[in-house]
């Protein structure tokens, strides 16, 4: 557990060690993670790759960085090509679900290394979903960890989900916290995220005994390079 948190700290890009006093107009973590927009500091030997993260807490930290980089990059107005993770490509949702011959329906896109939902789920490959909405586009990451995880890794990921994720993304709790010494291995956690003068719902749904992790947030845009809600 301690090794997981130590590894997380090592991936911090330029942690702010000193803070000025007085009132602030944004959370401190905005400054600490201001440059967390790429994958510098992650190695394939320790964390795996974006398409094949290690099935442990180090792989989860890489997946979290991908979620943050893609979703918040789009929210800041980046083009899709600028945030698609290396080795991934964009696919319409119907062909992704039902095969390349399926007719395209709607505007939902999936960023995937395989372009096939079964290959992603069976192979432990994460995928990111982008769904334009008038009230704010949803950006979601689903990761089914294909390999068996050790009990220590399950506990470490549960702790990172409950305690590290809200700090890194400046989240305020929206659901009642579980007052447990060790976070639950299966849970649904909801937060509110400050997003350019608004509050954007954010959530994590996970069942670590089955290897399922889903991260979701509403963005303060209506579509890729879209207007504000």
Order of alpha helices (4+ residues) and beta strands (2+ residues): alpha-alpha-alpha-alpha-alpha-beta-alpha-beta-alpha-beta-beta-alpha-alpha-beta-beta-beta-beta
